Amino acid sequence: MLLAAGGGAVSLAAAARAEDLVTIRGAYYREPSTRVIQPVVEIRKDLPDGFDVNAHYLVDTITSASAAAGTTIDNIFTEIRNEVGLGVGKSWERTRATLSYKYSAESDYWSHAMWASASRRFWGDTATVGIFGGFSLDQVGFTVRTPPCRTSTGSSCPLDSVFAGLAYTQVLSPVAVAQINLDSAALWGFLANPYRQEPNVGPEVFPDRRLRNAVSLRFAYYVPEWATGFQFQYRYYRDFYPGGLGGAPDPWGLTASTLEGRIYHRLSRDLEVRLLYRQYFQGPPAFWCDIATNSGCSPMASLPPWPYGTSDPAVGPVRTEYPEIKLYWEAVSLSSVRFFRWFAAGTFEISYGRYFQNDAFGNAHVLQTGYSMPY
């Protein structure tokens, strides 16, 4: 999530300052054992001398019957996560810089993150180079056991990270743009799920270090005659254990590839539709073992010299497909209606997506709505 946030900062840094804007969004996610409801409020404001500021607040209400959350199938568990963020930007003629902070808290996880980004346009504004970097200081809490990594003042374990990225965008023609992004994050501390148990073993054990690397390529093309835009993106991801293990094999080796295509089409002056299709392929780390589906593996016992093991389906062999349809409606037609004219300057959006997953979590529905209004 931090990499996504940082990558978004690079992309946004290349754009001009946004107008004064209030955005309200809501998201609903539902799979067989989990439901997530997320309202979000975001405010952006232009300031004198090229400065701008943005702030957001969101709440995740997560209801689950997952054993990984410390429950049984008969015990419904509800978790609430609060997040607040603040960002400040400064724009010059061809350069933009931002500084952002985010705090997230729930009953057993707390996170402070800060990052900065900068970008500059070159060659007659046909190319943009953007960079970002930051860090996160997290604490993982425990409610059912006392881990050996706990701090001296409580039953929590630290998880720290630093992350950075580089993006290059090139205008190829008046209707074509290409982009490459490089992202990396180093994490150290407690990386496992504090509640997940391995059969006949006990709590799962992850390595205490992780180096996450990703490269993505994006191409966009617009056909004016059709009022249609096309986008394609490919992302490759891989985990490593930084620094090695004294000649031992890397316990990580988790890899993932994402293929995504989007089509934007303007149906009328005020209405636009977006179609999205994404495929995700993931290979597990070397210490992953699910004896329920592979009786030939033995968690931790058969993986010397690694004292690691997990059967978490989230890091196992995963393949997902995600089609989505989204509508944008510029509400200018409401200006002639007395009560609704207050909304005429804004844009409504609504989307529905469906996850098809081969893991134990099952398929999922995703519904999102939003409204943005300048002020």
C-alpha positions as CSV (number, residue, x, y, z in Angstrom):
1,M,0.0,0.0,0.0
2,L,2.9,2.4,0.8
3,L,4.4,1.7,-2.6
4,A,1.1,2.4,-4.3
5,A,0.9,5.7,-2.3
6,G,4.4,6.6,-3.2
7,G,3.9,5.7,-6.9
8,G,0.8,7.8,-6.9
9,A,2.8,10.7,-5.5
10,V,5.2,10.5,-8.5
11,S,2.4,10.5,-11.0
12,L,0.6,13.4,-9.3
13,A,3.8,15.3,-9.0
14,A,4.0,15.5,-12.7
15,A,0.6,17.2,-13.0
16,A,-0.4,20.7,-12.5
17,R,-1.9,21.8,-9.1
18,A,-5.4,20.6,-8.6
19,E,-8.3,23.1,-8.1
20,D,-9.9,23.5,-4.8
21,L,-11.8,20.2,-4.5
22,V,-13.9,18.2,-2.0
23,T,-14.3,14.5,-2.7
24,I,-16.5,12.0,-0.8
25,R,-16.1,8.3,-1.7
26,G,-17.5,5.0,-0.4
27,A,-16.3,1.5,-1.1
28,Y,-17.9,-1.9,-0.3
29,Y,-16.0,-5.2,-0.6
30,R,-17.5,-8.5,0.0
31,E,-16.2,-12.1,-0.2
32,P,-17.6,-15.2,1.5
33,S,-16.0,-14.6,4.9
34,T,-15.1,-10.9,4.9
35,R,-16.9,-7.6,4.4
36,V,-15.2,-4.2,4.2
37,I,-17.0,-0.8,4.2
38,Q,-14.8,2.3,3.6
39,P,-16.0,5.9,3.6
40,V,-13.4,8.5,2.6
41,V,-13.4,12.3,2.7
42,E,-10.6,14.3,0.9
43,I,-10.1,18.0,0.6
44,R,-7.6,19.8,-1.7
45,K,-6.9,23.5,-1.5
46,D,-4.7,25.9,-3.6
47,L,-2.7,28.4,-1.7
48,P,-0.8,31.5,-2.7
49,D,2.7,31.4,-4.2
50,G,2.3,28.0,-5.9
51,F,1.5,26.0,-2.7
52,D,-1.3,23.6,-2.2
53,V,-2.5,21.3,0.6
54,N,-4.6,18.2,0.8
55,A,-6.0,16.2,3.6
56,H,-8.0,13.0,3.9
57,Y,-9.7,10.8,6.5
58,L,-11.1,7.3,6.0
59,V,-12.5,4.5,8.1
60,D,-12.3,0.8,7.3
61,T,-14.9,-1.3,9.0
62,I,-13.9,-5.0,8.5
63,T,-16.1,-7.8,9.5
64,S,-14.6,-11.3,9.1
65,A,-14.9,-14.9,10.2
66,S,-11.3,-15.6,9.3
67,A,-9.2,-17.7,11.6
68,A,-6.3,-15.5,10.6
69,A,-7.9,-12.6,12.5
70,G,-7.9,-14.6,15.7
71,T,-11.4,-16.0,15.4
72,T,-13.2,-19.2,14.5
73,I,-15.8,-19.7,11.8
74,D,-18.5,-19.3,14.4
75,N,-17.2,-16.1,15.9
76,I,-17.7,-13.0,13.8
77,F,-14.9,-10.4,14.2
78,T,-15.3,-6.7,13.5
79,E,-12.2,-4.4,13.2
80,I,-12.2,-0.7,12.6
81,R,-9.2,1.1,11.1
82,N,-8.9,4.9,11.1
83,E,-6.6,6.7,8.8
84,V,-5.7,10.4,8.4
85,G,-3.3,12.0,6.0
86,L,-1.9,15.4,5.2
87,G,0.1,16.6,2.2
88,V,1.7,19.8,1.1
89,G,2.9,20.6,-2.4
90,K,4.8,23.4,-4.2
91,S,4.7,24.0,-7.9
92,W,7.2,26.1,-10.0
93,E,7.2,26.5,-13.8
94,R,8.4,23.0,-14.6
95,T,9.0,21.5,-11.1
96,R,6.8,20.2,-8.4
97,A,7.6,18.9,-4.9
98,T,5.4,17.3,-2.2
99,L,5.6,16.2,1.4
100,S,3.0,13.8,2.8
101,Y,2.3,12.1,6.2
102,K,-0.2,9.4,7.0
103,Y,-1.3,7.8,10.3
104,S,-3.3,4.6,10.5
105,A,-4.6,2.9,13.7
106,E,-6.6,-0.2,14.6
107,S,-6.8,-2.3,17.7
108,D,-3.7,-4.3,16.9
109,Y,-1.7,-2.3,14.3
110,W,-0.4,1.3,14.3
111,S,1.5,3.0,11.5
112,H,3.2,6.3,10.9
113,A,4.4,7.0,7.3
114,M,6.1,10.0,5.7
115,W,7.3,10.4,2.1
116,A,8.4,13.1,-0.3
117,S,8.3,13.4,-4.1
118,A,9.6,15.7,-6.7
119,S,9.2,15.9,-10.5
120,R,10.5,18.0,-13.3
121,R,9.4,18.4,-17.0
122,F,11.9,18.5,-19.8
123,W,12.1,18.9,-23.6
124,G,9.3,21.3,-24.1
125,D,7.1,19.5,-21.5
126,T,7.2,16.2,-23.4
127,A,9.1,14.3,-20.7
128,T,8.7,14.1,-16.9
129,V,11.1,12.6,-14.4
130,G,9.7,11.9,-10.9
131,I,11.2,10.5,-7.7
132,F,9.8,9.6,-4.3
133,G,11.1,8.3,-1.1
134,G,9.9,7.8,2.5
135,F,9.7,5.6,5.6
136,S,7.1,3.9,7.7
137,L,7.3,3.0,11.5
138,D,4.7,0.4,12.4
139,Q,3.8,-1.6,15.5
140,V,2.1,-5.0,15.3
141,G,0.0,-5.9,18.3
142,F,-1.0,-9.3,19.8
143,T,-4.1,-10.2,21.7
144,V,-3.8,-14.0,22.1
145,R,-0.1,-14.6,22.6
146,T,3.2,-12.9,23.7
147,P,5.7,-12.9,20.9
148,P,9.5,-13.0,21.5
149,C,9.9,-9.8,19.6
150,R,7.7,-7.8,21.8
151,T,8.9,-4.4,23.1
152,S,9.8,-3.8,26.7
153,T,6.7,-1.6,27.2
154,G,4.0,-3.8,25.8
155,S,3.0,-6.8,23.7
156,S,3.7,-5.4,20.3
157,C,6.5,-5.9,17.7
158,P,8.0,-3.3,15.4
159,L,7.9,-3.3,11.6
160,D,9.9,-0.6,9.9
161,S,10.4,0.1,6.2
162,V,12.0,2.6,3.8
163,F,10.8,2.9,0.3
164,A,11.7,4.8,-2.9
165,G,10.8,5.0,-6.6
166,L,11.6,6.5,-9.9
167,A,9.3,7.3,-12.8
168,Y,9.9,8.5,-16.3
169,T,7.0,9.6,-18.6
170,Q,7.5,10.4,-22.3
171,V,4.9,11.9,-24.7
172,L,5.3,10.0,-27.9
173,S,2.8,12.0,-30.0
174,P,-0.2,14.2,-29.3
175,V,-2.3,11.1,-28.6
176,A,0.3,8.6,-27.1
177,V,2.2,8.5,-23.8
178,A,4.5,5.9,-22.3
179,Q,5.8,5.5,-18.7
180,I,8.2,3.3,-16.7
181,N,8.2,3.0,-12.9
182,L,10.7,1.4,-10.6
183,D,9.8,0.9,-7.0
184,S,11.7,-0.7,-4.1
185,A,11.0,-1.1,-0.3
186,A,13.1,-2.6,2.4
187,L,11.2,-4.0,5.5
188,W,12.5,-5.4,8.7
189,G,10.7,-6.5,11.9
190,F,7.6,-8.7,12.4
191,L,6.3,-9.7,9.0
192,A,4.0,-12.6,9.8
193,N,0.3,-12.7,10.7
194,P,0.2,-12.6,14.5
195,Y,-2.9,-14.9,14.6
196,R,-2.3,-17.5,11.9
197,Q,-1.5,-21.0,13.2
198,E,0.3,-23.8,11.2
199,P,-1.1,-27.4,11.7
200,N,1.0,-29.4,14.2
201,V,3.5,-26.5,14.4
202,G,2.2,-23.4,16.0
203,P,2.3,-19.8,14.9
204,E,3.6,-19.1,11.4
205,V,7.1,-17.8,11.1
206,F,8.3,-15.3,8.5
207,P,11.8,-14.0,7.8
208,D,12.5,-10.8,9.6
209,R,13.6,-8.9,6.5
210,R,12.1,-8.4,3.1
211,L,13.2,-6.4,0.0
212,R,10.3,-5.7,-2.3
213,N,11.1,-4.7,-5.9
214,A,8.8,-3.9,-8.8
215,V,9.0,-2.5,-12.3
216,S,6.0,-1.5,-14.4
217,L,5.4,-0.3,-17.9
218,R,2.4,1.7,-19.0
219,F,1.2,2.9,-22.4
220,A,-1.8,5.1,-23.2
221,Y,-3.3,6.0,-26.6
222,Y,-6.2,8.2,-27.5
223,V,-8.4,8.0,-30.6
224,P,-10.1,11.4,-31.1
225,E,-12.5,10.2,-33.8
226,W,-13.9,7.6,-31.4
227,A,-13.6,9.7,-28.2
228,T,-11.9,6.7,-26.8
229,G,-8.7,6.2,-24.8
230,F,-6.8,2.9,-24.3
231,Q,-4.3,2.1,-21.6
232,F,-2.2,-1.0,-21.0
233,Q,0.1,-1.7,-18.0
234,Y,2.4,-4.6,-17.0
235,R,4.0,-4.9,-13.6
236,Y,6.6,-7.4,-12.4
237,Y,7.3,-7.9,-8.7
238,R,9.8,-10.0,-6.7
239,D,10.8,-10.4,-3.1
240,F,14.4,-10.9,-1.8
241,Y,16.0,-11.4,1.6
242,P,18.4,-8.4,1.8
243,G,22.0,-9.1,2.8
244,G,21.7,-12.8,2.2
245,L,21.8,-15.6,4.8
246,G,25.5,-16.6,4.9
247,G,25.3,-18.6,1.7
248,A,22.0,-20.2,2.3
249,P,19.3,-20.0,-0.3
250,D,16.9,-17.1,-0.4
251,P,13.8,-18.0,1.7
252,W,11.7,-15.5,-0.3
253,G,11.5,-15.7,-4.1
254,L,7.9,-14.6,-4.2
255,T,7.1,-13.3,-7.7
256,A,4.1,-11.7,-9.2
257,S,3.0,-10.3,-12.6
258,T,0.0,-8.0,-13.2
259,L,-1.5,-7.4,-16.6
260,E,-4.1,-4.6,-16.9
261,G,-6.0,-3.0,-19.7
262,R,-8.4,0.0,-19.6
263,I,-10.8,1.6,-22.1
264,Y,-12.2,5.1,-21.6
265,H,-15.1,6.1,-23.9
266,R,-17.2,9.3,-23.8
267,L,-20.8,8.3,-24.3
268,S,-22.1,11.9,-24.3
269,R,-21.0,15.4,-23.3
270,D,-21.5,14.6,-19.6
271,L,-21.1,10.8,-19.4
272,E,-18.0,8.6,-19.7
273,V,-17.5,4.9,-19.2
274,R,-14.4,3.1,-18.2
275,L,-13.9,-0.7,-18.7
276,L,-11.1,-2.4,-16.8
277,Y,-9.7,-5.9,-16.9
278,R,-6.8,-7.1,-14.7
279,Q,-5.1,-10.5,-14.3
280,Y,-2.7,-11.2,-11.4
281,F,-0.3,-14.2,-11.2
282,Q,1.7,-14.9,-8.0
283,G,4.3,-17.6,-7.2
284,P,4.8,-18.4,-3.5
285,P,7.9,-17.9,-1.4
286,A,10.2,-20.9,-0.8
287,F,9.0,-21.3,2.8
288,W,5.3,-21.6,1.9
289,C,3.7,-24.9,2.5
290,D,0.0,-25.9,2.6
291,I,-0.3,-29.5,3.8
292,A,-4.0,-29.5,3.1
293,T,-3.4,-29.3,-0.6
294,N,0.1,-30.7,-0.7
295,S,0.7,-33.6,1.7
296,G,4.3,-33.9,0.6
297,C,5.4,-30.7,2.3
298,S,6.2,-30.2,5.9
299,P,6.2,-26.6,7.3
300,M,9.5,-25.6,8.7
301,A,10.7,-29.1,9.4
302,S,11.8,-29.8,5.7
303,L,13.2,-26.3,5.1
304,P,16.6,-26.2,6.8
305,P,18.4,-23.9,7.4
306,W,15.3,-21.8,7.5
307,P,13.2,-21.7,10.6
308,Y,10.3,-20.4,8.6
309,G,6.9,-21.7,7.5
310,T,3.4,-20.5,6.5
311,S,0.3,-21.8,4.7
312,D,-1.2,-18.3,4.3
313,P,-3.1,-18.3,1.0
314,A,-2.3,-14.6,0.6
315,V,1.3,-15.5,-0.1
316,G,0.7,-18.8,-1.8
317,P,0.2,-19.5,-5.5
318,V,-2.5,-17.0,-6.4
319,R,-4.3,-16.1,-9.7
320,T,-7.0,-13.5,-9.8
321,E,-9.1,-11.9,-12.6
322,Y,-10.8,-8.6,-12.1
323,P,-13.2,-7.0,-14.6
324,E,-14.7,-3.7,-13.7
325,I,-17.1,-1.1,-15.2
326,K,-17.1,2.5,-14.0
327,L,-19.3,5.5,-15.0
328,Y,-18.3,9.2,-14.6
329,W,-21.1,11.8,-14.8
330,E,-20.5,15.5,-14.9
331,A,-23.6,16.9,-13.3
332,V,-23.9,20.2,-15.3
333,S,-27.5,19.2,-16.3
334,L,-28.6,19.6,-12.7
335,S,-28.0,23.4,-12.9
336,S,-31.6,23.9,-14.1
337,V,-33.1,22.0,-11.1
338,R,-33.5,24.3,-8.1
339,F,-32.5,21.9,-5.3
340,F,-29.9,19.9,-7.1
341,R,-28.1,22.8,-8.7
342,W,-25.7,22.7,-5.7
343,F,-24.3,19.5,-7.2
344,A,-24.1,20.8,-10.8
345,A,-20.4,21.7,-10.7
346,G,-19.3,18.3,-9.5
347,T,-18.7,14.8,-10.9
348,F,-20.4,11.6,-9.8
349,E,-18.8,8.2,-10.2
350,I,-19.9,4.6,-9.6
351,S,-18.2,1.3,-10.3
352,Y,-18.7,-2.4,-9.9
353,G,-16.0,-5.0,-10.1
354,R,-15.8,-8.7,-9.5
355,Y,-12.8,-10.6,-8.2
356,F,-12.4,-14.2,-9.4
357,Q,-9.8,-15.8,-7.1
358,N,-8.3,-19.3,-6.9
359,D,-7.3,-19.0,-3.3
360,A,-9.2,-19.9,-0.1
361,F,-10.8,-16.5,0.3
362,G,-13.1,-17.1,-2.7
363,N,-14.6,-14.6,-5.2
364,A,-15.5,-11.1,-4.2
365,H,-17.7,-8.1,-5.1
366,V,-16.4,-4.6,-5.2
367,L,-18.8,-1.6,-5.3
368,Q,-17.5,2.0,-5.2
369,T,-19.2,5.4,-5.4
370,G,-17.9,9.0,-5.2
371,Y,-18.6,12.6,-5.7
372,S,-16.1,15.5,-6.3
373,M,-17.0,19.1,-6.2
374,P,-14.9,22.3,-6.6
375,Y,-15.4,25.0,-4.1
